[in-house]
Amino acid sequence: MQEPTPQRPPVHDHRRLGRELGLFDTDPLMGAGLPYWLPDGATLRHVLEEYVREAERRAGYRHVYSPVLGKRELYEISGHWSHYSDDMFPPMDLGGGGNPAEQVVLRPSLCPHHALIYRSRSRSYRELPYRMAELGGMYRSELSGVLGGLTRVRAIHLNDAHIFCTLDQAVEEARAALRLIARAYADLGIRAARHRLSLPGGSGKYVADPVLWRRATALLREVLDGSGIPYEAVEGEAAFYGPKIDVQIADAAGREATLSTVQIDFHQPERFDLHYIGPDGARHRPVMVHRSVIGSVERVVAHLVEQHGGAFPVWLAPVQLVILPVSDAQAEQAERLLREALDRGLRAELAGPEDGTLGARVRASRLVPYQAVIGEREVAADGGLVAVRLRDGRRPGVLSGAELIDRIADRAAARGPELWE
């Protein structure tokens, strides 16, 4: 008998789902590639941002904020202007009154700003590795024809970080970054399709310094080989200033994209004349490790929407609990449960009879992990009972509102896929 053909997961389009679920949208007056976030999408984004910031804090990163504008001279020094200006927005002229115009540019990258923050004062070897992180905005002048949903946008919010360290520390810092990425993927339910060592090749967009390229490439190979991670070396995919490790993801249709990166950079520390004072009292050049755990917020949300079809894990769900009083007679108990859930930090909403029949409200809440139905019997019983419905169709039965809140909080804290145990 012929074996059945394995069923591929459904192909969800995040552009359609994002609008249907009220996560994000666009407006031609704002411009192509400039999405705005609706309340549920903003909630999902906040959860992701707080998750990655907390993971970075535990890993020893210090967070900063830097402006989305910089003088053109900044990007001339970093090399972006000579190697990357085709992807940058044109300079804006400031000044007037007979004074020469000062030109500023929307930044295409955070690394020049972080280099300036590092060199804002003298650094000792005792401070290294110095791990600087920011979830910051940057801008790319993408052509209209390639823009789409959240995956190709002109305004990007990147989970970025730069580690300034000694040469002896660089390999372990890069390996630690890969471990941080793996932990985040496990928590988010993301599977890496492959790891790619991205090398230069085939164009003049790269910095012409073969010695620095060889040193950085050798260190990244050491990082990957020591981590036991299978990888492919691909020419033509490097950053203009150095090679990088790209963590590739794939959607249900098999389309591949880069989500996370780790890079070892000798170029920008030299361009910005970065240094630290060593134990010998002399100035030494640090190594700059670039690292992004979840990549851009836009791309990771697009991937999660398509992967889960809007049925997000409990800890990520924009609404974790919806409370459904059967009639107005249960409104008081429903309001009390809502206040208790919100006080515990849950994302809960109340859908009352004014929103339609109970069946219609249940269907409208089909992607919410937990539904608490309150009818006459639940109100008549002692202890503030609720009838629980799960998103997957199960009905665990009747229990107290306090016990349901505890269970949801436990499931959210565990960051697992299970709804009930």
Secondary structure, DSSP 8 states (H G I E B T S, - for coil): -------------HHHHHHHTTSEE--TTT-TT--EE-HHHHHHHHHHHHHHHHHHHHTT-EE----SEEEHHHHHHHSHHHHHGGGS---EEE--TTS--EEEEE-S-SHHHHHHHHTTS--BGGG-SEEEEEEEEEE----GGG-BTTTB-SEEEEEEEEEEE-HHHHHHHHHHHHHHHHHHHHHHT----EEEEEE--SSS-S-S-HHHHHHHHHHHHHHHHHHT--EEEEET-SBTTB-EEEEEEE-TT--EEEEEEEEEESHHHHHTT--EE-TTSSEE--EEEEEESS-BHHHHHHHHHHHHTT---TTT-S--EEEEESSGGGHHHHHHHHHHHHHTT--EEE--GGG--HHHHHHHTTTSSEEEEE-HHHHHSTT-EEEEEETTS---EEEEHHHHHHHHHHHHHHT-S-S--
